[in-house]
């Protein structure tokens, strides 16, 4: 069951007081409409009714999706992980953007560790350090689309599904990586760098 509270806030632009409906958790099975709002990030947007100023609320949040067997925990503080959650993949994220990205990865039926490996390989091929974010899959060939900021603009980059499949192959030959991702784990480029020498 989803939980929320109404939180008062003061607009940093005009100083007007307003109320924001802050969700601390949602369950996709009982509230699929909230999952749709989460997917766009709209669930976390605080908007001033006076001047229209918007900002993102990055308060702690828990997402549970019984269909995907997925748990996503948003917290800037490292959360205690006491082992595996049977039958579920559990990930910690620190921003709403990361939360939305993880949800998109798992909804596409992809492995987030392999996606992080794709990001690493793609950055190496580009020859520069770019912050790639999974955007989705496109076309009959199911190409993977990443976005990244460059010169104040968002750029799009597509890679073939073969790159993802190659990364899955690497993971299958190195089971210790997947083993380390059990429990509530923050899987990102920093985490992956512990396995890539």
Secondary structure, DSSP 8 states (H G I E B T S, - for coil): --EEEEEEEE-TTT--EEEEEEEEEEETTT-HHHHHHHHHTGGGEEE-TTT--EEE----EEEEETTTTEEEEE-SS-----S--TT-EEEEESSHHHHHHHHHHHHTT--HHHHHHHHHHHHHHHTS----EEEEEETTTTEEEEEEEETTEEEEEEE-HHHHHHHHHHHHH-HHHHHHT-SEE--SHHHHTTT--
